[in-house]
Amino acid sequence: MKLLVELIIVLFLWAVENRSITAETRLLTAVQISLFYETSCPDCRDFVVNQLCPTWFRLKEVVNITLIPFGNAETCMMHYLKNATSYMPVICCMESASSVLTEAQRCLQVHEPTVFWDTINSCVNGDQGNELMHQNAQMTNELDPPHNYVPWVLINEEHSEDLQHQAETDLFNLLCRTYIGHEACDLREDISI
């Protein structure tokens, strides 16, 4: 009986240790997604709403996301909200609305009420918004290979037609299957946005 108890304790400790290693590994192997897009482009909006946002909400702790939009409102929003945890819910709200710009203020108020619309609006209509857009244009011009359509997706700083196709059709499973591992995704239940 004592041997059985010791075996159960050893197995329990092994399982706990194994989970810790898996959690650490997931944190060390976060996937970098970079999206170059136009805020009013129907294909870009479709990708953001149907692939990027649902995947980000489900895997946000193991995904590092960089958005490089061509559109002052989202560029200014990201500048003031600073990190994906703050700006992704706002961007997802805006992109899923019937009009990105007319719903921007409501989305900001719902998801980040501590940031005032007047601040964002001043950025959008001023020199700061133009400078931020110029920086995005420079990053876009530095892409290798150069982009020839949008949305343009990089996974861990790589772009290929195969990765692009997989990202556009099933980003969640691309990340689970290739970069994170099935165990990280098998434990998650569906989350709707």
N, CA, C and O atoms as a DFTB+ gen file, in Angstrom:
772 C
 N C O
     1  1       0.818      -1.186       0.000
     2  2       0.000       0.000       0.000
     3  2       0.867       1.256       0.000
     4  3       0.579       2.224      -0.704
     5  1       1.947       1.225       0.812
     6  2       2.839       2.368       0.879
     7  2       3.470       2.633      -0.484
     8  3       3.632       3.791      -0.872
     9  1       3.828       1.582      -1.214
    10  2       4.420       1.714      -2.535
    11  2       3.427       2.364      -3.496
    12  3       3.813       3.208      -4.305
    13  1       2.168       1.985      -3.418
    14  2       1.137       2.562      -4.267
    15  2       0.971       4.058      -3.998
    16  3       0.857       4.849      -4.934
    17  1       0.958       4.442      -2.731
    18  2       0.842       5.856      -2.353
    19  2       2.046       6.631      -2.876
    20  3       1.889       7.727      -3.415
    21  1       3.248       6.073      -2.723
    22  2       4.451       6.740      -3.211
    23  2       4.414       6.882      -4.730
    24  3       4.813       7.915      -5.268
    25  1       3.940       5.857      -5.418
    26  2       3.832       5.905      -6.872
    27  2       2.841       6.987      -7.304
    28  3       3.100       7.720      -8.258
    29  1       1.726       7.086      -6.616
    30  2       0.728       8.119      -6.933
    31  2       1.321       9.504      -6.715
    32  3       1.103      10.401      -7.530
    33  1       2.059       9.693      -5.637
    34  2       2.692      10.990      -5.360
    35  2       3.709      11.327      -6.444
    36  3       3.746      12.457      -6.932
    37  1       4.531      10.359      -6.820
    38  2       5.538      10.578      -7.862
    39  2       4.858      10.947      -9.181
    40  3       5.280      11.888      -9.854
    41  1       3.813      10.214      -9.548
    42  2       3.097      10.516     -10.793
    43  2       2.450      11.896     -10.744
    44  3       2.456      12.626     -11.735
    45  1       1.894      12.250      -9.592
    46  2       1.281      13.566      -9.438
    47  2       2.336      14.663      -9.609
    48  3       2.116      15.633     -10.334
    49  1       3.485      14.504      -8.935
    50  2       4.543      15.504      -9.038
    51  2       5.084      15.584     -10.464
    52  3       5.382      16.674     -10.951
    53  1       5.211      14.456     -11.128
    54  2       5.663      14.454     -12.520
    55  2       4.679      15.218     -13.395
    56  3       5.085      16.008     -14.247
    57  1       3.385      14.984     -13.187
    58  2       2.359      15.670     -13.979
    59  2       2.406      17.179     -13.742
    60  3       2.299      17.958     -14.690
    61  1       2.562      17.591     -12.499
    62  2       2.639      19.018     -12.179
    63  2       3.878      19.626     -12.826
    64  3       3.804      20.693     -13.435
    65  1       5.015      18.948     -12.696
    66  2       6.253      19.445     -13.285
    67  2       6.131      19.506     -14.797
    68  3       6.580      20.476     -15.409
    69  1       5.534      18.494     -15.412
    70  2       5.369      18.455     -16.857
    71  2       4.484      19.602     -17.337
    72  3       4.771      20.204     -18.371
    73  1       3.404      19.917     -16.599
    74  2       2.540      21.052     -16.955
    75  2       3.323      22.356     -16.877
    76  3       3.157      23.223     -17.735
    77  1       4.169      22.512     -15.867
    78  2       4.951      23.738     -15.727
    79  2       5.896      23.909     -16.897
    80  3       6.037      25.010     -17.429
    81  1       6.535      22.847     -17.297
    82  2       7.434      22.919     -18.442
    83  2       6.651      23.297     -19.689
    84  3       7.098      24.138     -20.469
    85  1       5.495      22.689     -19.885
    86  2       4.677      23.003     -21.050
    87  2       4.262      24.471     -21.026
    88  3       4.332      25.138     -22.058
    89  1       3.836      24.989     -19.887
    90  2       3.434      26.397     -19.780
    91  2       4.619      27.309     -20.069
    92  3       4.475      28.301     -20.784
    93  1       5.802      26.981     -19.515
    94  2       6.983      27.788     -19.782
    95  2       7.337      27.747     -21.263
    96  3       7.675      28.774     -21.852
    97  1       7.261      26.576     -21.858
    98  2       7.581      26.432     -23.270
    99  2       6.650      27.282     -24.113
   100  3       7.096      27.945     -25.050
   101  1       5.358      27.274     -23.794
   102  2       4.410      28.089     -24.546
   103  2       4.776      29.561     -24.451
   104  3       4.700      30.283     -25.445
   105  1       5.172      30.014     -23.268
   106  2       5.532      31.418     -23.129
   107  2       6.799      31.746     -23.904
   108  3       6.928      32.841     -24.450
   109  1       7.721      30.817     -23.954
   110  2       8.966      31.050     -24.674
   111  2       8.790      30.976     -26.177
   112  3       9.609      31.524     -26.915
   113  1       7.745      30.316     -26.651
   114  2       7.554      30.134     -28.077
   115  2       6.334      30.894     -28.593
   116  3       5.620      30.402     -29.467
   117  1       6.095      32.077     -28.062
   118  2       4.980      32.890     -28.536
   119  2       5.139      33.154     -30.031
   120  3       6.245      33.364     -30.530
   121  1       4.043      33.138     -30.707
   122  2       4.031      33.355     -32.145
   123  2       3.911      34.849     -32.421
   124  3       3.096      35.539     -31.809
   125  1       4.722      35.335     -33.339
   126  2       4.639      36.733     -33.768
   127  2       3.808      36.793     -35.048
   128  3       4.146      36.168     -36.053
   129  1       2.717      37.556     -34.994
   130  2       1.895      37.791     -36.181
   131  2       1.987      39.272     -36.507
   132  3       1.732      40.121     -35.653
   133  1       2.350      39.577     -37.741
   134  2       2.350      40.958     -38.211
   135  2       1.361      41.041     -39.359
   136  3       1.384      40.222     -40.278
   137  1       0.498      42.035     -39.296
   138  2      -0.514      42.218     -40.332
   139  2      -0.387      43.607     -40.924
   140  3      -0.523      44.607     -40.218
   141  1      -0.127      43.667     -42.216
   142  2      -0.127      44.905     -42.981
   143  2      -1.460      44.950     -43.704
   144  3      -1.796      44.026     -44.444
   145  1      -2.237      46.032     -43.494
   146  2      -3.592      46.061     -44.038
   147  2      -4.101      47.475     -44.218
   148  3      -3.527      48.432     -43.698
   149  1      -5.192      47.589     -44.965
   150  2      -5.908      48.847     -45.145
   151  2      -7.209      48.740     -44.368
   152  3      -7.913      47.735     -44.465
   153  1      -7.528      49.766     -43.605
   154  2      -8.664      49.681     -42.696
   155  2     -10.012      49.587     -43.401
   156  3     -10.960      49.059     -42.820
   157  1     -10.132      50.073     -44.616
   158  2     -11.418      50.024     -45.316
   159  2     -11.480      48.936     -46.379
   160  3     -12.491      48.805     -47.069
   161  1     -10.433      48.169     -46.517
   162  2     -10.374      47.104     -47.523
   163  2     -11.262      45.943     -47.096
   164  3     -11.089      45.419     -45.995
   165  1     -12.219      45.522     -47.942
   166  2     -13.125      44.416     -47.568
   167  2     -12.388      43.110     -47.235
   168  3     -12.760      42.424     -46.283
   169  1     -11.361      42.763     -47.998
   170  2     -10.617      41.529     -47.709
   171  2      -9.869      41.630     -46.381
   172  3      -9.773      40.652     -45.640
   173  1      -9.342      42.813     -46.085
   174  2      -8.644      43.023     -44.811
   175  2      -9.620      42.921     -43.653
   176  3      -9.333      42.274     -42.646
   177  1     -10.764      43.555     -43.793
   178  2     -11.773      43.508     -42.733
   179  2     -12.236      42.068     -42.510
   180  3     -12.425      41.641     -41.371
   181  1     -12.415      41.332     -43.591
   182  2     -12.822      39.930     -43.474
   183  2     -11.778      39.132     -42.706
   184  3     -12.127      38.336     -41.834
   185  1     -10.505      39.334     -43.020
   186  2      -9.446      38.613     -42.318
   187  2      -9.419      38.985     -40.835
   188  3      -9.336      38.108     -39.975
   189  1      -9.487      40.273     -40.538
   190  2      -9.431      40.720     -39.146
   191  2     -10.609      40.157     -38.358
   192  3     -10.429      39.636     -37.257
   193  1     -11.807      40.261     -38.915
   194  2     -13.018      39.852     -38.193
   195  2     -13.146      38.336     -38.080
   196  3     -13.532      37.827     -37.029
   197  1     -12.828      37.617     -39.142
   198  2     -13.095      36.174     -39.161
   199  2     -11.908      35.290     -38.806
   200  3     -12.090      34.117     -38.481
   201  1     -10.700      35.832     -38.863
   202  2      -9.525      35.022     -38.540
   203  2      -8.727      35.603     -37.368
   204  3      -8.521      34.935     -36.355
   205  1      -8.286      36.845     -37.517
   206  2      -7.372      37.415     -36.536
   207  2      -8.013      37.615     -35.166
   208  3      -7.455      37.185     -34.156
   209  1      -9.165      38.255     -35.116
   210  2      -9.785      38.547     -33.810
   211  2     -10.177      37.280     -33.054
   212  3      -9.824      37.148     -31.882
   213  1     -10.891      36.345     -33.677
   214  2     -11.227      35.132     -32.913
   215  2      -9.985      34.369     -32.446
   216  3      -9.962      33.829     -31.340
   217  1      -8.962      34.327     -33.288
   218  2      -7.733      33.623     -32.906
   219  2      -7.038      34.357     -31.766
   220  3      -6.575      33.724     -30.817
   221  1      -6.958      35.673     -31.846
   222  2      -6.309      36.431     -30.794
   223  2      -7.041      36.264     -29.461
   224  3      -6.403      36.082     -28.424
   225  1      -8.363      36.325     -29.480
   226  2      -9.105      36.169     -28.225
   227  2      -8.880      34.793     -27.604
   228  3      -8.889      34.660     -26.380
   229  1      -8.682      33.782     -28.424
   230  2      -8.478      32.432     -27.900
   231  2      -7.034      32.153     -27.490
   232  3      -6.793      31.348     -26.591
   233  1      -6.077      32.804     -28.133
   234  2      -4.663      32.482     -27.908
   235  2      -3.825      33.688     -27.492
   236  3      -2.604      33.669     -27.650
   237  1      -4.454      34.731     -26.966
   238  2      -3.727      35.985     -26.733
   239  2      -2.508      35.847     -25.832
   240  3      -1.573      36.639     -25.948
   241  1      -2.494      34.865     -24.937
   242  2      -1.322      34.737     -24.068
   243  2      -0.128      34.085     -24.758
   244  3       0.965      34.068     -24.191
   245  1      -0.302      33.557     -25.949
   246  2       0.822      32.939     -26.663
   247  2       1.032      33.549     -28.048
   248  3       1.747      32.986     -28.877
   249  1       0.406      34.702     -28.294
   250  2       0.533      35.377     -29.583
   251  2       0.965      36.828     -29.345
   252  3       0.357      37.541     -28.547
   253  1       2.004      37.249     -30.035
   254  2       2.408      38.658     -30.059
   255  2       1.950      39.219     -31.394
   256  3       2.308      38.702     -32.453
   257  1       1.165      40.269     -31.337
   258  2       0.574      40.783     -32.559
   259  2       1.044      42.194     -32.848
   260  3       1.122      43.033     -31.950
   261  1       1.357      42.448     -34.108
   262  2       1.715      43.779     -34.572
   263  2       0.812      44.103     -35.747
   264  3       0.795      43.390     -36.751
   265  1       0.067      45.180     -35.610
   266  2      -0.797      45.638     -36.690
   267  2      -0.160      46.865     -37.330
   268  3       0.248      47.795     -36.634
   269  1      -0.077      46.863     -38.646
   270  2       0.448      47.999     -39.389
   271  2      -0.637      48.420     -40.374
   272  3      -0.633      48.001     -41.532
   273  1      -1.563      49.248     -39.907
   274  2      -2.684      49.637     -40.767
   275  2      -2.357      50.838     -41.643
   276  3      -1.491      51.650     -41.318
   277  1      -3.059      50.930     -42.742
   278  2      -3.072      52.145     -43.526
   279  2      -4.416      52.788     -43.232
   280  3      -5.413      52.500     -43.894
   281  1      -4.434      53.651     -42.246
   282  2      -5.635      54.320     -41.780
   283  2      -5.320      55.014     -40.471
   284  3      -4.927      54.365     -39.502
   285  1      -5.487      56.327     -40.431
   286  2      -5.085      57.105     -39.260
   287  2      -5.822      56.731     -37.989
   288  3      -5.222      56.740     -36.915
   289  1      -7.114      56.399     -38.076
   290  2      -7.882      56.139     -36.852
   291  2      -7.304      54.953     -36.080
   292  3      -7.069      55.053     -34.876
   293  1      -7.076      53.840     -36.761
   294  2      -6.539      52.668     -36.060
   295  2      -5.088      52.882     -35.660
   296  3      -4.660      52.402     -34.610
   297  1      -4.328      53.592     -36.477
   298  2      -2.936      53.878     -36.136
   299  2      -2.866      54.711     -34.859
   300  3      -2.068      54.420     -33.969
   301  1      -3.691      55.733     -34.771
   302  2      -3.710      56.580     -33.565
   303  2      -4.236      55.796     -32.364
   304  3      -3.740      55.950     -31.247
   305  1      -5.239      54.960     -32.602
   306  2      -5.791      54.142     -31.521
   307  2      -4.690      53.271     -30.919
   308  3      -4.546      53.207     -29.698
   309  1      -3.921      52.608     -31.763
   310  2      -2.854      51.737     -31.277
   311  2      -1.754      52.537     -30.585
   312  3      -1.171      52.076     -29.603
   313  1      -1.475      53.722     -31.092
   314  2      -0.439      54.560     -30.483
   315  2      -0.809      54.911     -29.041
   316  3       0.038      54.843     -28.150
   317  1      -2.048      55.278     -28.813
   318  2      -2.455      55.695     -27.465
   319  2      -2.806      54.529     -26.550
   320  3      -2.681      54.648     -25.331
   321  1      -3.236      53.423     -27.102
   322  2      -3.585      52.277     -26.258
   323  2      -2.367      51.396     -25.967
   324  3      -2.408      50.570     -25.056
   325  1      -1.313      51.563     -26.715
   326  2       0.022      51.004     -26.443
   327  2       0.215      49.509     -26.667
   328  3       1.215      49.122     -27.271
   329  1      -0.694      48.650     -26.209
   330  2      -0.429      47.207     -26.310
   331  2      -1.663      46.474     -26.829
   332  3      -2.783      46.981     -26.760
   333  1      -1.434      45.285     -27.344
   334  2      -2.511      44.514     -27.974
   335  2      -3.645      44.207     -27.014
   336  3      -4.804      44.165     -27.426
   337  1      -3.339      43.994     -25.755
   338  2      -4.393      43.710     -24.779
   339  2      -5.384      44.862     -24.721
   340  3      -6.578      44.641     -24.521
   341  1      -4.911      46.073     -24.891
   342  2      -5.784      47.241     -24.872
   343  2      -6.399      47.532     -26.238
   344  3      -7.597      47.799     -26.330
   345  1      -5.596      47.485     -27.297
   346  2      -6.136      47.923     -28.584
   347  2      -6.859      46.852     -29.390
   348  3      -7.705      47.196     -30.216
   349  1      -6.568      45.576     -29.189
   350  2      -7.238      44.555     -30.013
   351  2      -8.758      44.546     -29.841
   352  3      -9.461      44.471     -30.848
   353  1      -9.305      44.617     -28.622
   354  2     -10.769      44.655     -28.522
   355  2     -11.381      45.860     -29.246
   356  3     -12.458      45.752     -29.831
   357  1     -10.698      46.997     -29.206
   358  2     -11.200      48.194     -29.890
   359  2     -11.131      48.007     -31.404
   360  3     -12.096      48.297     -32.111
   361  1     -10.001      47.527     -31.897
   362  2      -9.828      47.312     -33.338
   363  2     -10.824      46.263     -33.838
   364  3     -11.433      46.438     -34.894
   365  1     -10.988      45.184     -33.091
   366  2     -11.951      44.141     -33.497
   367  2     -13.365      44.701     -33.543
   368  3     -14.134      44.375     -34.448
   369  1     -13.709      45.531     -32.587
   370  2     -15.016      46.183     -32.562
   371  2     -15.180      47.076     -33.786
   372  3     -16.210      47.028     -34.457
   373  1     -14.173      47.887     -34.077
   374  2     -14.242      48.798     -35.217
   375  2     -14.370      48.033     -36.532
   376  3     -15.214      48.363     -37.365
   377  1     -13.538      47.019     -36.716
   378  2     -13.529      46.277     -37.975
   379  2     -14.807      45.470     -38.189
   380  3     -15.187      45.201     -39.328
   381  1     -15.468      45.085     -37.107
   382  2     -16.701      44.303     -37.257
   383  2     -17.938      45.186     -37.406
   384  3     -19.027      44.682     -37.678
   385  1     -17.780      46.494     -37.231
   386  2     -18.907      47.422     -37.368
   387  2     -19.218      47.663     -38.846
   388  3     -18.389      47.403     -39.719
   389  1     -20.409      48.156     -39.106
   390  2     -20.769      48.430     -40.504
   391  2     -19.889      49.526     -41.096
   392  3     -19.623      49.519     -42.298
   393  1     -19.436      50.466     -40.272
   394  2     -18.518      51.509     -40.715
   395  2     -17.418      51.659     -39.663
   396  3     -17.687      51.986     -38.507
   397  1     -16.186      51.414     -40.082
   398  2     -15.047      51.457     -39.166
   399  2     -14.949      52.818     -38.478
   400  3     -14.787      52.887     -37.260
   401  1     -15.047      53.889     -39.246
   402  2     -14.832      55.221     -38.683
   403  2     -15.995      55.724     -37.850
   404  3     -15.780      56.346     -36.810
   405  1     -17.225      55.469     -38.284
   406  2     -18.350      56.000     -37.515
   407  2     -18.509      55.281     -36.179
   408  3     -19.096      55.840     -35.253
   409  1     -18.006      54.066     -36.058
   410  2     -18.122      53.315     -34.817
   411  2     -16.882      53.400     -33.930
   412  3     -16.869      52.852     -32.828
   413  1     -15.849      54.077     -34.402
   414  2     -14.592      54.131     -33.658
   415  2     -14.779      54.710     -32.256
   416  3     -14.258      54.163     -31.284
   417  1     -15.508      55.794     -32.151
   418  2     -15.698      56.425     -30.845
   419  2     -16.459      55.509     -29.897
   420  3     -16.094      55.392     -28.727
   421  1     -17.508      54.860     -30.384
   422  2     -18.285      53.939     -29.544
   423  2     -17.410      52.763     -29.102
   424  3     -17.441      52.378     -27.933
   425  1     -16.642      52.199     -30.011
   426  2     -15.775      51.060     -29.678
   427  2     -14.750      51.446     -28.614
   428  3     -14.484      50.677     -27.690
   429  1     -14.179      52.639     -28.751
   430  2     -13.223      53.112     -27.756
   431  2     -13.900      53.270     -26.405
   432  3     -13.357      52.860     -25.380
   433  1     -15.079      53.862     -26.405
   434  2     -15.794      54.100     -25.142
   435  2     -16.166      52.788     -24.450
   436  3     -16.105      52.691     -23.225
   437  1     -16.545      51.797     -25.225
   438  2     -16.944      50.504     -24.656
   439  2     -15.740      49.744     -24.099
   440  3     -15.812      49.180     -23.007
   441  1     -14.637      49.728     -24.845
   442  2     -13.505      48.859     -24.484
   443  2     -12.377      49.556     -23.725
   444  3     -11.663      48.904     -22.964
   445  1     -12.204      50.836     -23.911
   446  2     -11.131      51.577     -23.227
   447  2     -11.635      52.960     -22.832
   448  3     -11.171      53.961     -23.377
   449  1     -12.571      53.031     -21.901
   450  2     -13.201      54.313     -21.565
   451  2     -12.263      55.327     -20.907
   452  3     -12.631      56.494     -20.766
   453  1     -11.075      54.914     -20.506
   454  2     -10.154      55.867     -19.884
   455  2      -9.412      56.713     -20.920
   456  3      -8.798      57.722     -20.573
   457  1      -9.466      56.305     -22.192
   458  2      -8.849      57.081     -23.264
   459  2      -9.959      57.888     -23.933
   460  3     -10.979      57.332     -24.341
   461  1      -9.760      59.181     -24.043
   462  2     -10.797      60.061     -24.565
   463  2     -10.740      60.152     -26.089
   464  3      -9.667      60.208     -26.690
   465  1     -11.914      60.165     -26.684
   466  2     -12.027      60.247     -28.135
   467  2     -11.355      61.508     -28.662
   468  3     -10.753      61.474     -29.735
   469  1     -11.443      62.614     -27.939
   470  2     -10.819      63.861     -28.404
   471  2      -9.322      63.683     -28.633
   472  3      -8.766      64.267     -29.564
   473  1      -8.672      62.891     -27.802
   474  2      -7.239      62.619     -27.960
   475  2      -6.986      61.878     -29.267
   476  3      -6.090      62.237     -30.031
   477  1      -7.784      60.836     -29.517
   478  2      -7.632      60.045     -30.749
   479  2      -7.952      60.916     -31.960
   480  3      -7.215      60.914     -32.946
   481  1      -9.036      61.648     -31.883
   482  2      -9.481      62.481     -33.000
   483  2      -8.440      63.549     -33.344
   484  3      -8.212      63.826     -34.522
   485  1      -7.810      64.148     -32.340
   486  2      -6.755      65.133     -32.591
   487  2      -5.577      64.490     -33.315
   488  3      -4.987      65.086     -34.216
   489  1      -5.249      63.283     -32.917
   490  2      -4.175      62.544     -33.581
   491  2      -4.547      62.265     -35.033
   492  3      -3.751      62.504     -35.941
   493  1      -5.750      61.763     -35.246
   494  2      -6.211      61.402     -36.596
   495  2      -6.141      62.598     -37.535
   496  3      -5.703      62.466     -38.678
   497  1      -6.565      63.750     -37.065
   498  2      -6.675      64.930     -37.924
   499  2      -5.463      65.853     -37.864
   500  3      -5.487      66.942     -38.437
   501  1      -4.409      65.432     -37.181
   502  2      -3.257      66.313     -37.030
   503  2      -1.967      65.720     -37.561
   504  3      -1.946      64.672     -38.207
   505  1      -0.898      66.431     -37.265
   506  2       0.436      66.027     -37.721
   507  2       0.867      64.684     -37.132
   508  3       1.563      63.910     -37.790
   509  1       0.455      64.410     -35.900
   510  2       0.861      63.156     -35.263
   511  2       0.335      61.960     -36.054
   512  3       1.074      61.006     -36.295
   513  1      -0.926      62.000     -36.456
   514  2      -1.502      60.913     -37.252
   515  2      -0.769      60.739     -38.569
   516  3      -0.514      59.614     -39.001
   517  1      -0.428      61.852     -39.208
   518  2       0.316      61.778     -40.468
   519  2       1.694      61.174     -40.259
   520  3       2.151      60.384     -41.085
   521  1       2.367      61.531     -39.166
   522  2       3.689      60.986     -38.872
   523  2       3.606      59.482     -38.591
   524  3       4.444      58.712     -39.061
   525  1       2.600      59.070     -37.830
   526  2       2.422      57.641     -37.548
   527  2       2.143      56.865     -38.840
   528  3       2.661      55.765     -39.029
   529  1       1.326      57.438     -39.723
   530  2       1.052      56.787     -41.004
   531  2       2.318      56.707     -41.850
   532  3       2.534      55.714     -42.545
   533  1       3.147      57.732     -41.801
   534  2       4.420      57.733     -42.528
   535  2       5.316      56.598     -42.027
   536  3       5.961      55.916     -42.824
   537  1       5.354      56.399     -40.714
   538  2       6.136      55.296     -40.144
   539  2       5.607      53.943     -40.628
   540  3       6.389      53.047     -40.946
   541  1       4.286      53.798     -40.681
   542  2       3.703      52.555     -41.193
   543  2       4.060      52.349     -42.660
   544  3       4.354      51.229     -43.077
   545  1       4.036      53.418     -43.441
   546  2       4.401      53.323     -44.859
   547  2       5.855      52.883     -45.014
   548  3       6.169      52.078     -45.891
   549  1       6.740      53.404     -44.170
   550  2       8.145      52.995     -44.225
   551  2       8.298      51.509     -43.898
   552  3       9.039      50.798     -44.576
   553  1       7.600      51.040     -42.861
   554  2       7.673      49.610     -42.518
   555  2       7.136      48.758     -43.672
   556  3       7.683      47.698     -43.975
   557  1       6.081      49.222     -44.299
   558  2       5.507      48.489     -45.427
   559  2       6.492      48.437     -46.587
   560  3       6.645      47.393     -47.221
   561  1       7.159      49.546     -46.873
   562  2       8.132      49.594     -47.975
   563  2       9.357      48.736     -47.709
   564  3      10.061      48.361     -48.646
   565  1       9.624      48.421     -46.450
   566  2      10.791      47.610     -46.093
   567  2      10.505      46.104     -46.096
   568  3      11.401      45.307     -45.818
   569  1       9.271      45.710     -46.406
   570  2       8.939      44.286     -46.418
   571  2       9.796      43.528     -47.433
   572  3      10.049      44.010     -48.537
   573  1      10.232      42.342     -47.037
   574  2      11.008      41.485     -47.921
   575  2      10.497      40.058     -47.755
   576  3      10.758      39.443     -46.721
   577  1       9.796      39.522     -48.710
   578  2       9.504      40.074     -50.025
   579  2       8.513      41.225     -49.939
   580  3       7.717      41.306     -49.003
   581  1       8.570      42.130     -50.944
   582  2       7.638      43.256     -50.946
   583  2       6.199      42.765     -51.083
   584  3       5.933      41.767     -51.753
   585  1       5.292      43.467     -50.449
   586  2       3.885      43.054     -50.539
   587  2       3.298      43.525     -51.869
   588  3       3.691      44.559     -52.409
   589  1       2.356      42.750     -52.378
   590  2       1.679      43.164     -53.600
   591  2       0.160      43.039     -53.464
   592  3      -0.566      43.117     -54.455
   593  1      -0.308      42.846     -52.246
   594  2      -1.733      42.847     -51.943
   595  2      -1.887      42.980     -50.438
   596  3      -0.913      42.875     -49.692
   597  1      -3.104      43.208     -50.003
   598  2      -3.424      43.221     -48.580
   599  2      -4.680      42.385     -48.377
   600  3      -5.503      42.296     -49.288
   601  1      -4.848      41.783     -47.234
   602  2      -3.954      41.781     -46.084
   603  2      -2.675      41.002     -46.384
   604  3      -2.694      40.037     -47.148
   605  1      -1.589      41.417     -45.793
   606  2      -0.281      40.772     -45.941
   607  2       0.127      40.292     -44.558
   608  3       0.333      41.098     -43.650
   609  1       0.242      38.982     -44.398
   610  2       0.464      38.375     -43.091
   611  2       1.876      37.818     -42.995
   612  3       2.348      37.127     -43.897
   613  1       2.539      38.128     -41.895
   614  2       3.824      37.521     -41.570
   615  2       3.635      36.706     -40.296
   616  3       3.036      37.175     -39.328
   617  1       4.147      35.495     -40.308
   618  2       4.147      34.634     -39.131
   619  2       5.599      34.441     -38.736
   620  3       6.400      33.913     -39.507
   621  1       5.929      34.871     -37.531
   622  2       7.320      34.838     -37.063
   623  2       8.256      35.463     -38.092
   624  3       9.314      34.921     -38.410
   625  1       7.832      36.625     -38.602
   626  2       8.588      37.449     -39.547
   627  2       8.791      36.793     -40.908
   628  3       9.659      37.216     -41.673
   629  1       8.007      35.773     -41.218
   630  2       8.116      35.101     -42.510
   631  2       6.810      35.239     -43.277
   632  3       5.723      35.227     -42.700
   633  1       6.945      35.370     -44.589
   634  2       5.775      35.387     -45.458
   635  2       6.014      34.423     -46.610
   636  3       7.085      34.408     -47.217
   637  1       5.006      33.629     -46.895
   638  2       4.997      32.795     -48.097
   639  2       3.547      32.690     -48.535
   640  3       2.635      32.954     -47.751
   641  1       3.338      32.315     -49.759
   642  2       1.968      32.157     -50.245
   643  2       1.236      31.061     -49.468
   644  3       0.033      31.164     -49.226
   645  1       1.962      30.017     -49.080
   646  2       1.353      28.943     -48.307
   647  2       0.923      29.436     -46.920
   648  3      -0.202      29.180     -46.492
   649  1       1.814      30.140     -46.225
   650  2       1.452      30.696     -44.916
   651  2       0.294      31.684     -45.036
   652  3      -0.607      31.699     -44.197
   653  1       0.322      32.500     -46.072
   654  2      -0.750      33.476     -46.289
   655  2      -2.086      32.755     -46.468
   656  3      -3.086      33.124     -45.851
   657  1      -2.094      31.736     -47.305
   658  2      -3.335      30.989     -47.549
   659  2      -3.841      30.327     -46.271
   660  3      -5.031      30.392     -45.966
   661  1      -2.947      29.694     -45.531
   662  2      -3.351      29.053     -44.274
   663  2      -3.877      30.079     -43.272
   664  3      -4.868      29.829     -42.586
   665  1      -3.214      31.230     -43.188
   666  2      -3.656      32.277     -42.265
   667  2      -5.036      32.791     -42.651
   668  3      -5.877      33.019     -41.781
   669  1      -5.276      32.974     -43.935
   670  2      -6.558      33.504     -44.391
   671  2      -7.703      32.512     -44.251
   672  3      -8.860      32.917     -44.150
   673  1      -7.398      31.224     -44.244
   674  2      -8.464      30.227     -44.185
   675  2      -8.648      29.606     -42.807
   676  3      -9.758      29.197     -42.466
   677  1      -7.573      29.523     -41.995
   678  2      -7.692      28.904     -40.676
   679  2      -6.497      29.270     -39.811
   680  3      -5.662      28.422     -39.496
   681  1      -6.423      30.542     -39.429
   682  2      -5.301      31.046     -38.652
   683  2      -5.149      30.314     -37.323
   684  3      -4.034      29.979     -36.922
   685  1      -6.250      30.067     -36.647
   686  2      -6.192      29.391     -35.348
   687  2      -5.473      28.047     -35.454
   688  3      -4.544      27.781     -34.692
   689  1      -5.889      27.215     -36.377
   690  2      -5.257      25.896     -36.500
   691  2      -3.850      25.976     -37.069
   692  3      -3.019      25.121     -36.763
   693  1      -3.563      26.976     -37.887
   694  2      -2.183      27.172     -38.345
   695  2      -1.267      27.397     -37.152
   696  3      -0.204      26.785     -37.052
   697  1      -1.682      28.274     -36.252
   698  2      -0.860      28.557     -35.085
   699  2      -0.771      27.356     -34.156
   700  3       0.301      27.043     -33.638
   701  1      -1.894      26.688     -33.948
   702  2      -1.892      25.516     -33.064
   703  2      -1.039      24.391     -33.624
   704  3      -0.212      23.812     -32.920
   705  1      -1.245      24.096     -34.874
   706  2      -0.582      22.956     -35.506
   707  2       0.915      23.190     -35.689
   708  3       1.719      22.293     -35.437
   709  1       1.278      24.351     -36.111
   710  2       2.655      24.581     -36.517
   711  2       3.528      25.173     -35.439
   712  3       4.687      24.781     -35.302
   713  1       2.999      26.113     -34.665
   714  2       3.862      26.877     -33.784
   715  2       3.632      26.656     -32.304
   716  3       4.587      26.685     -31.528
   717  1       2.411      26.439     -31.893
   718  2       2.125      26.330     -30.465
   719  2       2.077      24.880     -30.032
   720  3       2.577      24.537     -28.961
   721  1       1.491      24.038     -30.837
   722  2       1.339      22.635     -30.481
   723  2      -0.097      22.339     -30.116
   724  3      -0.790      23.184     -29.550
   725  1      -0.537      21.157     -30.435
   726  2      -1.937      20.786     -30.228
   727  2      -2.389      20.897     -28.779
   728  3      -3.528      21.280     -28.513
   729  1      -1.508      20.566     -27.841
   730  2      -1.951      20.557     -26.446
   731  2      -2.401      21.927     -25.975
   732  3      -3.289      22.012     -25.127
   733  1      -1.826      22.998     -26.491
   734  2      -2.245      24.339     -26.078
   735  2      -3.649      24.648     -26.588
   736  3      -4.399      25.381     -25.944
   737  1      -3.995      24.106     -27.709
   738  2      -5.293      24.409     -28.317
   739  2      -6.359      23.411     -27.907
   740  3      -7.532      23.773     -27.816
   741  1      -5.989      22.184     -27.661
   742  2      -6.962      21.165     -27.272
   743  2      -7.619      21.481     -25.940
   744  3      -8.741      21.044     -25.686
   745  1      -6.933      22.239     -25.080
   746  2      -7.452      22.546     -23.761
   747  2      -8.413      23.735     -23.760
   748  3      -9.036      24.029     -22.740
   749  1      -8.532      24.410     -24.888
   750  2      -9.351      25.609     -24.964
   751  2     -10.741      25.309     -25.486
   752  3     -10.914      24.505     -26.402
   753  1     -11.724      25.959     -24.899
   754  2     -13.077      25.866     -25.418
   755  2     -13.293      27.032     -26.356
   756  3     -12.620      28.058     -26.250
   757  1     -14.231      26.876     -27.275
   758  2     -14.536      27.965     -28.199
   759  2     -14.965      29.200     -27.449
   760  3     -15.737      29.135     -26.492
   761  1     -14.449      30.331     -27.901
   762  2     -14.797      31.623     -27.320
   763  2     -15.335      32.475     -28.444
   764  3     -14.692      32.596     -29.487
   765  1     -16.473      33.056     -28.264
   766  2     -16.989      33.936     -29.311
   767  2     -16.745      35.378     -28.917
   768  3     -16.727      35.726     -27.736
   769  1     -16.555      36.214     -29.934
   770  2     -16.299      37.634     -29.654
   771  2     -17.566      38.433     -29.818
   772  3     -17.558      39.649     -29.626
